[in-house]
Amino acid sequence: MSVAVAPLTGSPAIVAALGELMIEVVAGGGSVSFLHPLDAADAHAFWSGSLAAADRGERVVLGAWDGATLAGTVTLQLDFPPNQRHRAELAKMMVPVRHRGRGIATALCREAERRAIEHGKSLLVLDTASDGGASDLYEKLGFTFAGEIPDFASKPHGGMTGTRLYWKRVGALASGA
Ligand SMILES: CC(C)(COP(=O)(O)OP(=O)(O)OC[C@H]1O[C@@H](n2cnc3c(N)ncnc32)[C@H](O)[C@@H]1OP(=O)(O)O)[C@@H](O)C(=O)NCCC(=O)NCCS
């Protein structure tokens, strides 16, 4: 696996690449907030907003680059209320089909965790669809399963799926210091 993982900033080319990836993932049944068919304008609006939030320091949108090709992304949300400043959330983990199985999601998660610690976070949380989500990935990365909520979201092609909630202590708390 030789991809470079780095934060993304807003440019028309990056917004277009993220939009294309999200449209592909939603068409493939991925549970990332949207329904199939995802309109390019809606995908672009989402990523423009997300990258603007990243510019404000409220999140980090990481990209995995295979040369000049965007081969994956994950978002680390940092902006939580005053009583939850120690917490960050992983979201919008997506790898294009042709790049899957190369450890790219793993590399994205590891970099997100490193950056969470750098921001002083000690708790990571995430949720993933019960039906077709990525529970195995997160369990391999040391996340603890907290529970499942049935009928949490509509699936892109119809029907409902539950969601599985995960958490992981990171930084000093993870090592017990
Ligand atoms: C889930 C996803 C990001 C994984 O990307 P990836 O780069 O192929 O993952 P990795 O190569 O790092 O896989 C590492 C491990 O995670 C597990 N894993 C990977 N994809 C998985 C999936 N779709 N479901 C369950 N486990 C998965 C495997 O156990 C794998 O270990 P192995 O290589 O020893 O078999 C990718 O399949 C994807 O984009 N799916 C659609 C969107 C989605 O469901 N995102 C999750 C939203 S929470």
The ligand as a MOL file (V3000), in Angstrom:
LIG
                    3D

  0  0  0     0  0            999 V3000
M  V30 BEGIN CTAB
M  V30 COUNTS 48 50 0 0 0
M  V30 BEGIN ATOM
M  V30 1 C -15.2840 0.0380 4.3740 0
M  V30 2 C -14.2030 0.5160 3.4160 0
M  V30 3 C -13.8890 1.9820 3.7010 0
M  V30 4 C -12.9400 -0.3330 3.5970 0
M  V30 5 O -11.8860 0.1810 2.7990 0
M  V30 6 P -10.5630 -0.6670 2.4650 0
M  V30 7 O -9.5030 0.2930 2.0770 0
M  V30 8 O -10.8900 -1.7340 1.4850 0
M  V30 9 O -10.2260 -1.3260 3.8710 0
M  V30 10 P -8.8340 -1.9980 4.3070 0
M  V30 11 O -8.1450 -2.5320 3.0890 0
M  V30 12 O -8.0710 -1.0560 5.1630 0
M  V30 13 O -9.3770 -3.2170 5.1690 0
M  V30 14 C -8.8950 -3.5500 6.4290 0
M  V30 15 C -9.7840 -4.5810 7.0700 0
M  V30 16 O -11.0920 -4.0850 7.2500 0
M  V30 17 C -12.0530 -5.0880 6.9820 0
M  V30 18 N -12.9310 -4.5690 5.9600 0
M  V30 19 C -12.6300 -3.8940 4.8590 0
M  V30 20 N -13.7350 -3.5650 4.1790 0
M  V30 21 C -14.7690 -4.0450 4.8730 0
M  V30 22 C -16.1770 -4.0170 4.6880 0
M  V30 23 N -16.7590 -3.4350 3.6350 0
M  V30 24 N -16.9390 -4.6140 5.6080 0
M  V30 25 C -16.3840 -5.2010 6.6760 0
M  V30 26 N -15.0520 -5.2580 6.9000 0
M  V30 27 C -14.2600 -4.6870 6.0090 0
M  V30 28 C -11.3570 -6.3080 6.5220 0
M  V30 29 O -11.3650 -7.1910 7.6230 0
M  V30 30 C -9.9460 -5.8460 6.2360 0
M  V30 31 O -9.0090 -6.7470 6.7240 0
M  V30 32 P -8.2670 -7.7880 5.7130 0
M  V30 33 O -7.6130 -6.9210 4.6840 0
M  V30 34 O -7.3280 -8.4630 6.6230 0
M  V30 35 O -9.3600 -8.6280 5.1640 0
M  V30 36 C -14.6830 0.3770 1.9370 0
M  V30 37 O -15.1080 -0.9610 1.7290 0
M  V30 38 C -15.8200 1.3090 1.5780 0
M  V30 39 O -15.5930 2.4400 1.1560 0
M  V30 40 N -17.0620 0.8670 1.7110 0
M  V30 41 C -18.2420 1.6400 1.3610 0
M  V30 42 C -18.4860 2.7950 2.3110 0
M  V30 43 C -18.6810 2.3370 3.7280 0
M  V30 44 O -19.4090 1.4130 4.0080 0
M  V30 45 N -17.9720 3.0450 4.6230 0
M  V30 46 C -18.0570 2.7950 6.0370 0
M  V30 47 C -19.0040 3.7940 6.6170 0
M  V30 48 S -18.8510 3.7540 8.3820 0
M  V30 END ATOM
M  V30 BEGIN BOND
M  V30 1 1 1 2
M  V30 2 1 2 3
M  V30 3 1 2 4
M  V30 4 1 2 36
M  V30 5 1 4 5
M  V30 6 1 5 6
M  V30 7 2 6 7
M  V30 8 1 6 8
M  V30 9 1 6 9
M  V30 10 1 9 10
M  V30 11 2 10 11
M  V30 12 1 10 12
M  V30 13 1 10 13
M  V30 14 1 13 14
M  V30 15 1 14 15
M  V30 16 1 15 16
M  V30 17 1 15 30
M  V30 18 1 16 17
M  V30 19 1 17 18
M  V30 20 1 17 28
M  V30 21 1 18 19
M  V30 22 1 18 27
M  V30 23 2 19 20
M  V30 24 1 20 21
M  V30 25 1 21 22
M  V30 26 2 21 27
M  V30 27 1 22 23
M  V30 28 2 22 24
M  V30 29 1 24 25
M  V30 30 2 25 26
M  V30 31 1 26 27
M  V30 32 1 28 29
M  V30 33 1 28 30
M  V30 34 1 30 31
M  V30 35 1 31 32
M  V30 36 2 32 33
M  V30 37 1 32 34
M  V30 38 1 32 35
M  V30 39 1 36 37
M  V30 40 1 36 38
M  V30 41 2 38 39
M  V30 42 1 38 40
M  V30 43 1 40 41
M  V30 44 1 41 42
M  V30 45 1 42 43
M  V30 46 2 43 44
M  V30 47 1 43 45
M  V30 48 1 45 46
M  V30 49 1 46 47
M  V30 50 1 47 48
M  V30 END BOND
M  V30 END CTAB
M  END
